[in-house]
């Protein structure tokens, strides 16, 4: 099992969801900017989720523009999935030629939509075809319960927008539960 990129447990000291989301994005933003001198972190809200995005192209950063993290509280009602948009969202395959899926950092059933929410995700992980994938899907289903706090963090090892790891977590019985999933190198 990989180690978390930050000490999530230290952040989760009985904070309400909005403050917990803020603390997680602040800590992840500090970690990310410490490793990328030329980054332009932008925070914005989309469909109830709050995103941290690196608009590196605005400052001449070597890395691709990419989403770093997001958090939300699952809504009671979720809009219909725009399958045409998703189908036409461009994604290059894995470097070994294996097709990848259009993963959602915030699961669709937790209110996640498109654009910055979409990332290159290993197909076996996204579809639950591997042991890690089964755990990943179970966590997504748990996060779909209305009122559930959920976050995702994409970890990069190079300048591409293809994360090597995904850290996700949710509040479960008042405690922050975090899991780490390998997204490349299956």
N, C-alpha and C positions, 0 to 999 in steps of 0.2 A: 504494500500500500504506500502510495506517495504521501508526502507531508504537505499539509496546507500551505499556501503561499503567505498567509498572515495568521495571527493568533485570533481566530474567530471567537473562541470561547471568552477571551478577554473583552471583546466588544459587546457581548450579549448579556450584560449585567442588568437584566430586568428593564431594558429599554422598550418603550412602545414601538410598534413597527416602523413608523416614519423616522424616528430617531435612530433605530437600528439600521435601517436602510442607508441613512445619511452617514452613519459611522462606518459602515462597510465600504461605501463608495469612497469616502475620504481616505481610509486606510489603503484601499486598493489603488486609488489614484496616486498616493504618495509612493507606493511600491513601484507602480508602473513608470512614473516620471523619473524615479531614481535610476531606472535602467534604460531610459530613452531620453537623452538630453534634448533632442529635437522632437518634441511632441506638443500637441495642442489639444489638451483634454477639454472636452465640451460636455456639459451635462444638460439633459433635456428630458421632458416627459412626452410619452406617446401612449395613448390608450390606457392610462392609469399606471404604466410602468415608468420608472426613472432610469435613464441610461447614462453611462459614462463612455464616451466615444473619443477615439484619437483621430482628429482631423489633421494628421501629420502633413498632408500635402499643402496645408496653409502656411507651414513654417519650414518647408523643405526637408522634412524628416525622411530618413531612408526607408522607414517602414510604410506599408500600405495603410490607407485609412482603414480603421477597424474598431469594432466594439470591444470594450474592455470588460464591462460588467453592467448588470441591471438588477433591479429589485422591483417587486410588486406585492400587492395584497390581492389575492384572487377575487375577482368580482362574482356577483351572484348570476349575472347574465353575460354570456360571451357571444360576440357577433359571429356570423358565418365566415368560414374560411374562404378567402379569395383564391381559388385554385388556379385561375388563369394567370394571375400575377405570380404566384409561387412557381408555376410550371415554367414561366418565362424569365425567372430570376437567374441571371447567368452565374454559373459556378464551374470553374475548371476541375477536372478529376484529380484524384490523389496523384502524387508524383509517379507512383508505379502504374498509373493508368486505371486504377480501380475507380468506378463511379462513386461519388459522394452524394449525400442527401443535403437538402436545404433544411438544416436544423434550426430550431427556434430556441434562442437563449431563454426567453420566458415562454413556457409551453403555451400553445394555442388555447388550451382549455383553462389556462390561468390568465387569459386576456392578451397574450402576446400576439403581435401582428407581424408586419413585414419590415422591409428596409433594414435598419440597424439591428433588428432582432434576428435576422437570418445570418447563418454562418455555415461554413463548410464542416459537415459532420460525418464521421465515418458511418457508413451504412449499417454495419452490424450493431454499433452502439445505439444509433437512432431508432432502429427498428426492433431492438430487443433480441437480436439473433445470437448474442454472446452472453456469457455470464454477467459481464459488466453491463451489457445492454439491458438485461432483465432487471438489474438493480436500478439503472437509469430510468427505465420506463415506470417502474414501481414508484420511484420518487416523484416523477412527473404526475402520475395519477393522484398521489397523495397531495400534491401541490394544487390540484384542481378544485379542492374543496373550498367553497366560498369563504373568504375571510382569512385564508392561510397566507402567512408571510413567506415569500420565496425569493431567492436570489440566485444569480448565475454569474460566474467569473470565467472568462476565456483566458487561458495562459498560453503565451506564444514563446517559441524558442528561436524564431528567426524573424525576418522583416515581412513575411507574408501575412495575410489575413486568415491563415489556416491554423487554428489553435492546436497545440499538442495535448493539452489537458483542459478539462472542464471541471470547475469546482461548483457544486450546487448545494444549496441548503435551504432548510425551512424551519420554522418554529414548530416544535412538536412538544406538546404538554409544557410549554413555557421554556423549553431548552432549545438552543440552536443546534440542529443536526446537520452536519456537513459531510458530503461525500465527494470523492475525487475520481474522475474517469479519464482514462487514456483515450485520446481522440485520433492519434496517429500512431503508426507502427504496430498495427494489429497483426 
